[in-house]
Amino acid sequence: MIAHIIKKYFLKNTLFTMLILISSCETLELEILNNPNAVSPEQSNVDFFLNNIQAGFIIQFEGTPLDTQGLTKFGMEVTRIMQMSGPTYQNAYSPANLNQIWRSTYSTVLPDIRTMIPLAEEKELFTHVGIAKVLEAMLMINIVDFFGNVPYSEATDGIKFPNPNVDSGAEIYAAMEVLLDEAIIDFNKKELALPANDRFYNGDESLWIKLVNTIKLKIYLQTRLVDTNVASKINSIISSGNYIITKNEDFEVKWSSNDSNPDSRHPEFGSNFDNGTVEYMNTTYMYWMVEEKGIMDPRTRYYFYRQAGQNTTNVNEQTCITQFPPQHFGSQDIFCNFSNDGYWGRIHGDADGIPPDNAKRTTFGLYPVGGLFDNNSFKPITGRNISTKGAGISPIMLSSYVDFMLAESALFLGTTGDPKIHLEKGIRKSIDKVITFNPENVDNTFAPTTQNIENYIAKVLSLYDAATTNEEKMAVIAKEYFIALWGNGVEAYNTYRRTGQPNLQPTELAEPGAFIRSFFYPAIFADQNSVVDQKPNVAVQVFWDNNPTGFID
């Protein structure tokens, strides 16, 4: 069992996003070094540490306004929710691309936690302690899920372990489950003072406990292929009713409209609307929502904003319009465009040069980034003073996600509940979350009606009823889960490796390299640690992934 350790760092709420910018310049090593911007433990305020811990956790998930390369983006790209350029996986995700994720984990959050906890315990600030333990558990689970075996027991002690060895992913998972149980004990202790700035639950211990149980549910589902005892554990959580069930319990980052000193907008908002649209939407993902079912998904106009009302006929703007689909594409695979309604994106692995289409390509909408609701205005976005001005959210663990997880669990493990009912609940909760998001920025002329929503749900449930095998039923569940996961690639990437569903479109290049079962170690780890070798390839599987499904490259 891994020895549990805990120590170091700081920042005020008003400087939250400035920390995000500073942290990208921190030391690259896993060891603790003297930082002239840091406060010594003797001088420290526990709230400053907690602010910095939360900030680093968010960077791991979402990235920063200057560098949006967080885990969620990588996960959305490889699962075709967002567009990956490529054309190969090696080109798209070099070890250097992953440095920010590693740095936020090992140079910021873990050292801060291991310094803060003893200070907080001495001052009887047990809610601070509980929050730190939950964030550590989530942080390390994410790192294992994306990279496999990673440092933990020897991490952050640069004097004793200048070149830390890796621990097995299974050992780290077990240690994180213990840590989550400890957090519940801490939340139930008498607290002398609540955190000055809990960015997630405002110091509400009952909501943190619901999150803990939800993360444990996630752990059990994640390991269902390698642990035959998880069904009873999942049923125990279900029967307790003490997990995330409603949207007011959702675990998410709430961003603001402040765009400087510090920039606390959703990172994708600033990246795409300060200096022109940067990202391409994934054409296949838009097709899923607009046309595939013969009925438009009620969330479509919230997810995507079309800057043009029709697709181009100018080959200089979109070279694919004069090309034939790749020979390895099937009849159902989308190439170039699927309609002439302005849903202008790119397919998975399209690495063509960037034409003058910034003012025409489809971009992020109102949810979750805080952009524009699509009301058929088809106006190019010329600046950042639009809609919420970036006051979006980063959805990390929502009540809708829980229902999709429970649908999978009921289908394959026989846990409590009907998979179809869980599926329906997940869809309803997701739609409700989206259409009630910043309603003052919605043109109600184009908002979905109750009948639109009911028709959509009825269509999905009919597809589920038509499925004859568990794999076919899971394909329906997973596709709806992926649609609900707009903004969260972590759970999409995990779900696809765990289930092999939904069926994904192949990469544009016939041989892009194997699908990424785990990412290469970041360069700052593999290049500077003398006892750890870089992985031979990205086909190395994490401990819970023994899915024999042939994955789409």
PEKADA-V766001 format. One record per helix or strand of 2 or more residues. SS is the DSSP state (h for helix, s for strand). FROM is the first residue (numbers start at 1). TO is the last residue. Records with the same first field share a line. If there is no record, write none. Layout:
SS->FROM-TO + FROM-TO
This chain:
h->13-23 + 41-43 + 46-62 + 71-78 + 89-92 + 95-122 + 126-147 + 169-187 + 205-222 + 230-240 + 247-249 + 267-273 + 283-290 + 300-303 + 319-322 + 399-413 + 419-435 + 439-441 + 450-466 + 470-484 + 489-499 + 523-526
s->251-254 + 281-282 + 304-305 + 363-365 + 393-397
